[in-house]
Amino acid sequence: MKNWIDSGNDVLLVAEDDNKIVGYVTSQFHAAPGKAVVENLFVSENYRGKGLGSELVDECVRNLEKKGAKYICALVEPDNEAIIKTLENKGFSREKQFLWMAKS
């Protein structure tokens, strides 16, 4: 997380209530192509349905656009309808689905 915060390009936002983390959004910005990827959006169960995820997305997008993002996409599990709905309400559209592959 420290590297993410220190990168200068990426956006990591945290929502707190009474010094307790209740939500966060993480994203990466690739300056050369002007592309950003929202990778994680999480809101604690007791805070869901109150607009916190929406606020996090709005602030993340504002920050990414200030950095120069021209294209913003998001990684979302295909069955996570809550996050899909939040992103669609913010102007994101369903595009292609990809297979996540990893090498450790």
C-alpha positions in Angstrom: 0.0 0.0 0.0 2.8 2.4 0.8 4.2 2.0 -2.7 0.7 2.7 -4.1 0.5 5.8 -2.0 4.0 7.0 -2.9 3.7 6.3 -6.6 2.3 9.8 -7.4 0.4 8.4 -10.4 -2.1 6.1 -8.7 -5.2 7.1 -6.6 -6.0 5.4 -3.3 -8.8 6.9 -1.3 -10.0 5.8 2.1 -13.3 6.6 3.8 -13.3 6.7 7.6 -15.8 6.9 10.3 -14.6 7.6 13.8 -11.0 6.7 12.8 -12.2 3.4 11.4 -11.8 2.5 7.7 -15.2 1.9 6.3 -14.4 2.0 2.5 -11.7 2.4 -0.1 -11.1 2.6 -3.8 -7.8 2.0 -5.5 -6.8 2.8 -9.1 -3.7 2.9 -11.3 -3.0 5.6 -13.8 -0.8 5.0 -16.8 0.3 8.4 -18.0 1.7 7.6 -21.4 -1.6 6.3 -22.9 -3.8 8.4 -20.5 -5.5 5.2 -19.2 -6.6 4.5 -15.7 -7.9 1.3 -14.1 -10.1 1.3 -11.0 -9.1 -2.0 -9.4 -10.8 -2.2 -6.0 -13.9 -0.6 -4.6 -15.0 -1.7 -1.1 -17.5 -0.5 1.4 -18.1 -2.1 4.8 -21.4 -3.9 5.1 -22.9 -1.5 7.6 -22.2 1.4 5.3 -23.5 0.0 2.0 -26.6 1.5 0.4 -25.8 5.0 1.7 -23.9 6.5 -1.3 -20.4 6.0 0.1 -19.3 3.8 -2.9 -20.7 6.4 -5.2 -18.8 9.2 -3.5 -15.6 7.2 -3.6 -16.0 6.6 -7.4 -16.7 10.3 -8.0 -13.6 11.4 -6.1 -11.4 8.8 -7.7 -12.6 9.8 -11.2 -12.0 13.5 -10.4 -8.5 12.7 -9.2 -7.7 10.5 -12.2 -8.9 13.2 -14.6 -6.8 15.8 -12.9 -3.8 13.5 -13.5 -4.7 13.4 -17.2 -6.7 10.2 -17.5 -8.7 10.2 -20.8 -9.9 6.6 -20.5 -11.0 5.1 -17.3 -12.0 1.4 -16.9 -12.7 -0.8 -14.0 -12.0 -4.4 -13.0 -15.2 -5.9 -11.6 -16.2 -9.5 -10.8 -19.0 -10.3 -13.2 -21.4 -11.3 -10.4 -20.9 -8.2 -8.2 -24.1 -6.4 -9.2 -23.8 -3.8 -6.5 -20.5 -2.4 -7.9 -21.6 -2.8 -11.5 -24.7 -0.8 -10.7 -22.7 1.9 -8.9 -20.3 2.2 -11.9 -23.1 2.3 -14.4 -24.7 5.1 -12.5 -21.4 7.0 -12.9 -21.4 6.6 -16.6 -19.3 3.4 -17.0 -20.6 0.9 -19.5 -20.3 -2.8 -19.7 -17.6 -3.7 -22.2 -15.6 -6.8 -22.9 -15.0 -9.5 -20.2 -11.5 -10.7 -19.7 -9.9 -13.7 -18.1 -7.6 -12.7 -15.2 -4.3 -14.5 -15.5 -1.5 -14.3 -13.0 2.2 -15.3 -12.7 3.9 -15.4 -9.3 
